[in-house]
Amino acid sequence: MKMIKRLLTIPMVFTMALSLASCGSSTKGESADSQKAEEQTPVEEPAEKTEETASVQEETADAQKVLVAYFSATGTTKGVAEKIASVTGADLYEIQAAEPYTEADLNYNDSSTRATVEQNDKNARPEIGSEDVSMQDYTTVYLGFPIWWGEEPRILDTFVEKYSFEGITVIPFCTSGSSPIGRSGSNMEALAGSGTWLEGRRFSGDVSEEDLKSWIESLN
Ligand SMILES: Cc1cc2nc3c(=O)[nH]c(=O)nc-3n(C[C@H](O)[C@H](O)[C@H](O)COP(=O)(O)O)c2cc1C
């Protein structure tokens, strides 16, 4: 009986020893792997990916920075500018006259009124009263205005001479009683002396966002 017990005990002890050894080695292996993972994965790879992703996002955000700058004496162009901003997700900037235009100033039936006198003088440069805009932050600028005597109001000339449009695509748009945008875009492009100027377009005040969207898509 003693002999039988001894014979049974030897293989059991041997098997336990073996399984303990293999268990021990597998635990050691796992902890070595996880230690490696701790050393490499969290520190090196994601850190690099995060920086990379952030810089791509910044570039994309920069690439899409759009401004709608506009002058509007009686609110019609302002309405169109707001619709363009809504369609494009652009920032809005109002070009305000330091000395606001009164109703009398805008009376085009009287040749001695301010707006008409300014339009008759190519060198008139009405002062801008609104705060400066950080133009270099933008890559696309929609530039809106009403037509006065067939072209852009002189305060637009003040605006385009004031800023550099280097690296910026400028897209003029206007509202009017019926006149087309005419030579307004080329006038301003010449005065600005920088930027890529696209052909502008005239809209009526009640243009829909849908129509503006189609126009904007056609520019690409
Ligand atoms: C001084 C002055 C001159 C204008 N000249 C023209 C013109 O030559 N052709 C035209 O169709 N509309 C003309 N208009 C009408 C405006 O272009 C039109 O009402 C415009 O939509 C007004 O925009 P706003 O409300 O943004 O100022 C003139 C308006 C003013 C005040």
PDBQT file of the ligand as one rigid body, heavy atoms in Angstrom, charges set to zero:
ROOT
HETATM    1  C1  LIG A 301     -27.101 107.279 -53.938  1.00  0.00    +0.000 C 
HETATM    2  C2  LIG A 301     -27.764 106.059 -54.499  1.00  0.00    +0.000 A 
HETATM    3  C3  LIG A 301     -27.545 105.710 -55.819  1.00  0.00    +0.000 A 
HETATM    4  C4  LIG A 301     -28.135 104.569 -56.351  1.00  0.00    +0.000 A 
HETATM    5  N1  LIG A 301     -27.858 104.214 -57.628  1.00  0.00    +0.000 NA
HETATM    6  C5  LIG A 301     -28.412 103.098 -58.161  1.00  0.00    +0.000 A 
HETATM    7  C6  LIG A 301     -28.126 102.695 -59.493  1.00  0.00    +0.000 A 
HETATM    8  O1  LIG A 301     -27.325 103.316 -60.203  1.00  0.00    +0.000 OA
HETATM    9  N2  LIG A 301     -28.751 101.573 -59.975  1.00  0.00    +0.000 N 
HETATM   10  C7  LIG A 301     -29.627 100.844 -59.218  1.00  0.00    +0.000 A 
HETATM   11  O2  LIG A 301     -30.154  99.868 -59.714  1.00  0.00    +0.000 OA
HETATM   12  N3  LIG A 301     -29.894 101.193 -57.947  1.00  0.00    +0.000 NA
HETATM   13  C8  LIG A 301     -29.307 102.293 -57.397  1.00  0.00    +0.000 A 
HETATM   14  N4  LIG A 301     -29.578 102.623 -56.091  1.00  0.00    +0.000 N 
HETATM   15  C9  LIG A 301     -30.438 101.754 -55.288  1.00  0.00    +0.000 C 
HETATM   16  C10 LIG A 301     -29.635 100.838 -54.393  1.00  0.00    +0.000 C 
HETATM   17  O3  LIG A 301     -28.581 100.202 -55.094  1.00  0.00    +0.000 OA
HETATM   18  C11 LIG A 301     -30.509  99.722 -53.795  1.00  0.00    +0.000 C 
HETATM   19  O4  LIG A 301     -31.622 100.269 -53.149  1.00  0.00    +0.000 OA
HETATM   20  C12 LIG A 301     -29.723  98.836 -52.835  1.00  0.00    +0.000 C 
HETATM   21  O5  LIG A 301     -30.346  97.584 -52.743  1.00  0.00    +0.000 OA
HETATM   22  C13 LIG A 301     -29.601  99.442 -51.441  1.00  0.00    +0.000 C 
HETATM   23  O6  LIG A 301     -28.822  98.598 -50.631  1.00  0.00    +0.000 OA
HETATM   24  P1  LIG A 301     -28.620  98.864 -49.063  1.00  0.00    +0.000 P 
HETATM   25  O7  LIG A 301     -29.997  98.826 -48.434  1.00  0.00    +0.000 OA
HETATM   26  O8  LIG A 301     -27.785  97.726 -48.600  1.00  0.00    +0.000 OA
HETATM   27  O9  LIG A 301     -27.979 100.179 -48.898  1.00  0.00    +0.000 OA
HETATM   28  C14 LIG A 301     -28.992 103.783 -55.561  1.00  0.00    +0.000 A 
HETATM   29  C15 LIG A 301     -29.214 104.150 -54.218  1.00  0.00    +0.000 A 
HETATM   30  C16 LIG A 301     -28.609 105.282 -53.705  1.00  0.00    +0.000 A 
HETATM   31  C17 LIG A 301     -28.852 105.629 -52.270  1.00  0.00    +0.000 C 
ENDROOT
TORSDOF 0
